[in-house]
Amino acid sequence: MPIVEMERRQVVVIGAGPSGAIAAALLKRNGHDVLIIERQHFPRFSIGESLLSHCIDFIEEAGMLDAVQAAGFQVKTGAAFAWGERYSAFDFGDTFSNGKPTTFQVQRGEFDKLLADQAALQGVDIRYGETIIGVDFTGESRYLHVRRENGSEYHLKAKFVLDASGYGRVLPRLLDLEAPSNFPVRQAVFTHVEDHIEHPGFDRSKILVTTHPTQRDIWFWTIPFSNGRCSVGVVAAKAHFDGRDGDLDACLRGFIDETPSLSGVLQNAVWDTPARTIGGYSANVKTLHGPGFALLGNAAEFLDPVFSSGVTIAMRSASMAAGLLHRQLKGETVDWQTEFAEPLKRGVDTFRCYVEGWYAGTFQDVIFHPGSSPEIRRMISAILAGYAWDERNPFVSEPKRRLRMLSEICASEPV
């Protein structure tokens, strides 16, 4: 038997994306030994470019806010929605939850590298280009089998493992925790453009979410960056792409051409980057935690990109898990189900309700309704800003009932 080197660490985090970097930094700030294993090298591309205000709370908690503010990212003040001639903008500075008034729209390659570098500056050990190829969680310790880029391998023995691997979903795959998502299979086709937007109604400080004029389950994102570029994408059920996705650039531009309000905004754009696609991204797991491990962010469950909730859920899960794990490592007894999984899932389920309502058209009716009261708009704005865990907000505490009532009112009133 060849001798494989063994290394002991207190906490191993899989993945150096936003949830991994923030969880590791928070644990390090509390005096714990933390190692991040990251398969790729940063910077690397990722979608999820429009952050919500609630993200800023966690960036601040992890001691990274000054660095993020100094990086020159596009300030984001809210979200705008367009459908035909209708336009509805929500301001994150005017919400029921009185959260952070602004956030950022970021190129994720640069943003994720910044957070990881900030974690490293705080003393977190990060190893890039290393892959977890096996785990053994049967005994008292968590054993991880790691392969380096040169092909050599070693074992890690950890007290606790946090999986922040995002779409890689390392532990769900290796521990057979994957469960089917109950969301239909949707697909996104997207690119970055040199946008040259001169449209008088366009606000660079807001994400623009545009609904297709005739098929309301097809929508587009337009996310302006600070460097004169935009991220542009279309999202729809897989069936809508049938016969169109042979040429991704033509596919994306074809959908935009069918949507005059958006093609007008992008009429001067320079399409200089080949389009990409991601599909079947909604995912679920059987459990968010187990003996000696917990799942963060997209490694646990990913809903849908429509309200940009992914990074917020990831950072929220990182903060919750780091706080709980700190107490556990100090010798306290903690309950990962009632103190992590259930409260995290409450906010995720709030987002889920509005995502389902978006595709059903009921939430779109509410967003585009011209007569909504300012108070209700502030409650909706709080959710759009990421404060989906604020139980004081009736649209958080009873999302299904409130959305149903409101959409019935909106649908019955002449527009």
C-alpha positions in Angstrom: 0.0 0.0 0.0 1.5 3.4 -0.9 1.7 5.8 2.0 -0.6 8.8 1.4 0.3 11.9 3.4 -2.2 12.9 6.0 -2.9 16.4 7.3 -5.0 17.4 10.2 -7.1 20.6 10.1 -9.9 21.9 12.3 -12.3 23.2 9.6 -12.1 22.5 5.9 -14.2 24.6 3.5 -14.8 23.2 0.0 -14.8 26.1 -2.5 -13.5 29.7 -2.3 -16.6 31.5 -3.8 -18.6 34.0 -1.8 -20.1 31.6 0.8 -16.7 29.8 1.3 -14.7 33.0 1.6 -17.1 34.6 4.1 -17.6 31.5 6.2 -13.9 30.9 6.4 -13.1 34.6 7.3 -15.8 34.6 10.0 -14.4 31.4 11.5 -10.8 32.7 11.3 -11.9 36.0 13.0 -13.1 33.8 15.9 -9.7 32.1 16.2 -10.3 28.8 14.4 -8.0 27.0 12.0 -9.5 27.1 8.5 -8.4 25.6 5.2 -10.2 26.2 1.9 -9.8 23.7 -1.0 -10.7 25.3 -4.4 -10.7 23.3 -7.6 -10.2 26.3 -9.9 -7.8 29.2 -10.1 -9.2 32.7 -9.5 -10.2 34.9 -11.2 -12.7 32.6 -12.9 -16.1 33.4 -14.6 -19.4 32.9 -12.8 -22.9 34.3 -13.3 -24.8 35.7 -10.4 -23.6 39.3 -11.0 -26.3 41.4 -9.4 -26.0 41.4 -5.6 -28.9 42.2 -3.2 -28.6 44.7 -0.4 -28.6 41.9 2.3 -25.2 40.7 0.9 -23.6 43.9 2.2 -24.5 42.9 5.8 -22.4 39.7 5.5 -19.6 41.4 3.6 -19.4 43.9 6.4 -19.6 41.1 9.1 -16.6 39.4 7.5 -14.6 42.6 7.5 -14.5 43.0 3.7 -16.7 46.0 3.1 -14.0 48.6 2.7 -12.2 46.5 0.1 -15.4 45.9 -1.8 -16.4 49.6 -1.7 -12.9 50.6 -3.0 -13.0 48.1 -5.9 -15.0 50.4 -8.2 -17.9 48.1 -8.8 -21.2 49.5 -10.2 -23.4 50.7 -7.3 -26.8 49.2 -7.4 -29.8 51.1 -5.9 -32.6 48.7 -6.8 -34.4 46.7 -9.5 -36.4 47.7 -12.5 -39.0 45.6 -14.4 -40.2 46.2 -17.9 -43.0 44.6 -19.9 -44.1 46.2 -23.2 -44.8 49.8 -22.3 -45.0 49.1 -18.6 -42.1 49.9 -16.3 -41.8 49.5 -12.5 -38.8 50.4 -10.4 -38.1 49.4 -6.8 -35.6 51.4 -4.7 -33.6 49.5 -2.1 -33.2 52.7 -0.1 -37.0 52.6 0.6 -37.9 49.2 2.0 -40.0 47.9 4.9 -36.9 46.2 6.4 -34.7 49.4 6.4 -31.8 47.3 5.3 -28.7 48.5 3.4 -29.8 51.1 0.9 -27.4 50.1 -1.9 -25.4 47.1 -3.1 -23.2 46.3 -6.2 -23.3 44.8 -9.7 -20.1 42.9 -10.1 -18.1 40.9 -12.5 -17.9 37.7 -10.5 -14.4 36.8 -11.6 -13.0 40.0 -9.9 -15.5 40.0 -7.0 -15.0 36.4 -6.0 -11.2 36.9 -6.1 -11.4 40.0 -4.0 -13.4 38.2 -1.3 -11.1 35.2 -1.3 -8.0 37.4 -1.2 -9.6 39.3 1.7 -10.1 36.0 3.5 -6.4 35.1 2.9 -5.3 38.5 4.2 -7.2 37.6 7.4 -5.2 34.4 7.7 -7.3 31.8 5.9 -5.3 29.2 4.2 -6.5 28.7 0.5 -5.3 26.0 -1.9 -6.2 26.5 -5.5 -6.2 23.9 -8.2 -7.0 21.0 -5.8 -10.0 18.7 -6.1 -11.9 16.6 -3.5 -12.1 13.2 -5.1 -13.5 11.2 -2.2 -14.7 11.4 1.4 -15.1 9.1 4.4 -17.5 10.5 7.0 -18.3 7.2 8.7 -16.1 7.5 11.8 -15.6 10.3 14.3 -13.5 12.4 11.9 -14.2 13.7 8.4 -11.6 12.4 5.9 -11.2 14.1 2.6 -9.2 12.7 -0.3 -7.6 15.5 -2.3 -5.9 15.5 -5.7 -3.4 18.2 -6.7 -3.0 19.4 -10.2 0.3 17.5 -10.6 -1.7 14.3 -9.9 -0.3 13.7 -6.4 -2.9 13.0 -3.7 -3.2 13.5 0.1 -5.8 13.0 2.8 -7.2 15.7 5.1 -8.6 14.9 8.5 -11.0 17.6 9.7 -13.3 18.1 12.6 -15.9 19.8 10.4 -16.4 20.3 6.7 -18.4 23.2 5.1 -19.4 22.6 1.5 -19.3 25.9 -0.4 -18.7 24.3 -3.8 -21.6 25.9 -5.5 -22.7 24.2 -8.8 -19.9 21.7 -8.1 -22.1 20.2 -5.3 -19.2 18.2 -4.0 -20.7 16.6 -0.9 -24.2 16.1 -2.3 -22.5 14.0 -5.1 -20.1 12.1 -2.9 -22.5 11.5 0.0 -25.6 10.8 -2.3 -27.5 13.7 -0.9 -28.9 15.0 -4.2 -32.7 15.3 -4.5 -34.7 16.4 -7.5 -35.8 20.0 -7.7 -39.5 20.6 -8.1 -38.8 23.5 -10.4 -39.2 22.9 -14.2 -36.0 22.6 -16.1 -35.1 26.1 -17.3 -32.1 27.3 -19.3 -30.2 30.6 -19.5 -28.3 31.9 -22.5 -26.2 35.0 -21.7 -23.2 37.1 -22.7 -21.3 40.3 -21.9 -21.6 43.3 -24.3 -20.0 46.7 -24.7 -23.4 48.3 -24.2 -23.2 52.0 -25.3 -26.7 52.5 -23.8 -28.0 56.0 -24.4 -31.7 55.2 -23.7 -33.1 58.0 -21.6 -35.2 55.7 -19.4 -32.3 53.4 -18.5 -30.9 53.5 -15.0 -27.4 52.0 -14.8 -27.7 51.6 -11.0 -30.5 49.1 -11.3 -30.8 45.6 -12.8 -33.4 45.6 -15.6 -35.6 42.6 -15.7 -37.6 42.5 -18.9 -40.5 40.2 -19.6 -41.1 38.9 -23.2 -44.0 40.7 -24.8 -46.2 37.7 -25.4 -44.7 34.8 -23.4 -44.6 35.9 -19.8 -42.5 32.9 -18.6 -39.6 34.2 -20.8 -37.5 37.0 -19.2 -34.2 38.8 -19.7 -31.7 40.3 -17.4 -29.6 43.4 -18.2 -27.0 44.1 -15.5 -24.8 47.1 -16.1 -21.2 47.2 -14.9 -19.1 50.2 -14.0 -16.8 49.7 -17.1 -19.4 50.4 -19.8 -20.2 46.8 -20.2 -23.4 44.8 -19.4 -24.3 41.2 -18.7 -27.3 40.3 -20.8 -29.2 37.0 -20.6 -32.5 35.3 -21.4 -34.1 32.7 -19.2 -36.9 30.3 -20.3 -38.2 26.8 -20.0 -36.1 24.4 -21.9 -38.9 23.8 -24.5 -38.6 27.5 -25.6 -35.1 26.9 -26.8 -35.8 23.8 -28.9 -34.5 24.4 -32.4 -33.0 27.7 -31.4 -30.0 26.8 -29.3 -27.7 25.5 -32.1 -26.2 29.0 -32.4 -26.3 30.6 -28.9 -25.5 34.1 -30.1 -28.3 34.0 -32.7 -30.6 32.5 -30.1 -30.0 35.3 -27.5 -30.3 38.1 -30.1 -33.4 36.5 -31.6 -35.2 36.5 -28.3 -34.1 40.1 -27.7 -35.3 41.1 -31.2 -38.8 39.8 -30.3 -38.8 42.2 -27.3 -38.8 45.8 -28.6 -38.4 47.5 -25.2 -35.1 45.7 -24.6 -33.8 45.8 -28.2 -34.3 49.5 -28.0 -32.1 49.8 -24.9 -29.4 47.6 -26.5 -29.6 49.1 -30.0 -26.0 50.4 -29.9 -24.5 47.3 -28.2 -21.3 45.7 -29.5 -21.6 41.9 -29.3 -18.0 41.0 -28.8 -18.2 37.9 -26.5 -19.6 34.5 -27.5 -22.8 33.6 -25.7 -22.8 30.8 -23.1 -25.5 28.6 -21.7 -26.4 27.0 -18.4 -29.3 24.7 -17.9 -31.0 22.5 -15.4 -29.4 24.6 -12.6 -32.3 24.3 -10.1 -31.2 21.8 -7.5 -32.1 20.4 -4.1 -30.7 18.1 -1.4 -32.1 15.6 1.1 -30.5 17.4 4.0 -28.5 20.6 4.6 -26.3 19.1 7.3 -25.1 15.8 8.9 -22.5 14.7 11.4 -19.5 17.0 11.0 -20.7 18.8 7.8 -23.1 21.4 6.5 -23.9 22.6 3.0 -23.8 26.3 2.1 -25.4 28.3 -0.8 -25.7 26.6 -4.2 -24.2 23.4 -2.9 -27.4 23.0 -1.0 -30.2 24.4 -3.1 -30.4 26.7 -6.1 -33.8 28.1 -7.1 -33.7 30.4 -10.1 -31.9 33.5 -11.2 -34.9 35.8 -11.5 -34.5 37.8 -8.2 -30.7 37.4 -8.0 -31.2 35.5 -4.7 -28.3 33.0 -5.1 -25.4 34.9 -3.6 -27.6 36.3 -0.8 -28.7 32.8 0.2 -25.1 31.6 -0.1 -23.8 34.4 2.2 -26.7 34.1 4.7 -26.0 30.4 5.0 -22.2 31.1 5.4 -22.9 33.5 8.2 -25.3 31.3 10.0 -23.1 28.2 9.7 -20.0 30.0 10.8 -21.7 31.3 13.9 -23.1 27.9 14.8 -19.8 26.1 14.1 -17.9 28.6 16.3 -20.2 27.8 19.2 -19.9 24.0 18.5 -16.1 24.2 18.4 -16.1 26.0 21.8 -17.9 23.0 23.2 -21.5 24.1 23.1 -24.3 21.8 22.0 -25.9 23.2 18.9 -28.9 21.9 16.8 -28.1 22.2 13.1 -31.7 21.4 12.1 -33.5 24.1 14.2 -30.7 26.7 14.3 -29.4 26.4 10.6 -31.5 24.3 8.2 -35.0 25.4 9.2 -34.4 29.1 9.6 -32.3 29.2 6.4 -35.1 27.3 4.5 -37.7 29.8 5.7 -36.1 32.6 3.7 -35.4 30.3 0.7 -39.0 29.3 0.7 -40.1 33.0 0.7 -37.9 33.5 -2.4 -39.4 30.3 -3.9 -42.9 31.5 -3.5 -42.2 34.7 -5.4 -40.2 32.9 -8.1 -43.1 30.6 -8.6 -45.4 33.6 -8.7 -43.2 35.3 -11.2 -43.5 32.4 -13.7 -47.2 31.9 -13.0 -47.7 35.6 -13.8 -49.3 36.5 -10.4 -46.2 38.3 -9.0 -45.7 40.0 -12.3 -49.3 41.3 -12.0 -48.4 42.8 -8.6 -45.1 44.3 -9.8 -46.6 46.0 -12.9 -49.8 47.1 -11.2 -49.9 50.9 -11.4 -52.0 51.4 -8.3 -50.0 49.5 -5.6 -49.9 51.4 -2.3 -46.4 52.7 -1.3 -46.6 50.6 1.9 -47.0 47.4 -0.1 -44.3 48.4 -2.6 -41.9 48.9 0.4 -42.7 45.4 1.7 -42.1 43.9 -1.8 -38.9 46.0 -2.2 -37.6 44.5 1.1 -37.8 41.0 -0.4 -36.3 42.1 -3.7 -33.4 43.7 -1.6 -32.8 40.2 -0.1 -34.5 40.6 3.3 -36.5 37.4 2.9 -35.9 36.4 6.5 -37.5 39.5 8.1 -40.6 37.9 9.7 -42.0 41.3 10.6 -42.8 41.7 6.9 -46.2 40.2 6.2 -45.0 39.3 2.7 -42.3 37.2 4.4 -44.3 35.7 7.2 -47.2 34.7 4.9 -45.9 34.8 1.4 -48.4 32.5 -0.4 -51.5 34.0 1.2 -50.4 37.6 0.7 -49.3 37.1 -2.9 -52.6 35.3 -3.7 -54.7 38.1 -2.2 -52.7 40.9 -3.8 -52.6 39.3 -7.3 -56.4 38.7 -7.1 -56.9 42.4 -6.4 -54.5 43.5 -9.1 -56.1 41.1 -11.7 -59.6 42.3 -10.9 -58.7 46.0 -11.3 -58.6 47.5 -14.8 -55.1 48.6 -15.7 
